Amino acid sequence: MRSPIRACFSLGTAATALALGACTGIAQAAPEPASRSIANDPSADYPVVIGEPFTIDGVTYTPEDTLNYDRVGYATIDENAGEGVTGAHRTLPLPSYVEVTSLDSGRTILVRIENRGPMSNDRLLALSPAALSQLGVEEGAPVRMRRVNPPEDQRAELRAGRTAPLRMATPEGLLEVLKRRLPARGSAPLGDPRQATVSGSVPTPGAIASLDPDQEAAMAEAPPQPKAPQTAPAPEADTAPPPVLRPELPAAVQGGPARAPVMVPTEATGKFAVQLGAFSVRANADRLAREVQGNVAMQGNLALVRVGPFATRGQAEQALAKLRARGYSDALIRPID
């Protein structure tokens, strides 16, 4: 069943009526929200709802499963939200999980996106009163919103209407970079758009040229290096690695830009993983692991890049499908001993 929308519609049961508000220019039908499971277990996050395109004041929004969604913009209050740290967004799947950072304080919280909205082109997302309180902001506050793949225990806290632990605060240097990317109204994208969606749509040249704010911050904070005196060129050596902005990563690859999370909950004691490749050069394995937010396991002289572990084979198969859709055609499921 489809119903016209004029305000944020929430992810609730089929018997819940769509909330109406004072937004103009909306006369298109939106998908019926998915129902929330009574039991607070991982099944409550599936299946996700994408929905059909809709228009707000002449701007058409097309919901899609954007894996590395990362933008700066402005927050508003979700008047139709219930209890808990929840949010409303126009295009992300329902539900989704995002980190929201206050660009004034650097404080960062985890939010469950379960409503459609805000129905205004001037705001990036709408936050429930509980989310605004935990973040310590009010209407119109500048924020960064980044889609993430939190562990199941934190998802369960949000599904139960409680709060997840605060995330690591954003350093002042990165906040300054993000503020420079903040538009006067609306929102602006961050990160690498080349792996933006499951559909693999080709981005514009201008989008590809956009800077990664994490990398830009690292460059901005790096102290200037004195120029070395010119000398005769040394003979080429195969062992000389290229300069990098970030330190070598440990076996569980963390940090770096979150380019393409798989968005399937992982479980530390899971028995299945998706393997993307085996490398004789560890640096190549670390590079791929950063891109997919995976990890590196050593097996003899080979560095294996894996995503997971997952509690069930079904979850592993879901992650495998997403990875293959992004072009990792050699990915396969491996049991974990």
PyMOL commands that set and color helices and strands:
alter all, ss='L'
color gray80, all
select helices_A, chain A and resi 42-45+129-135+152-159+172-181+193-195+205-208+213-221+282-292+313-325
alter helices_A, ss='H'
color red, helices_A
select strands_A, chain A and resi 3-4+9-10+29-30+54-56+59-61+70-77+86-89+96-102+108-116+125-127+142-147+188-189+272-279+295-299+302-310+332-335
alter strands_A, ss='S'
color yellow, strands_A
deselect
rebuild
show_as cartoon
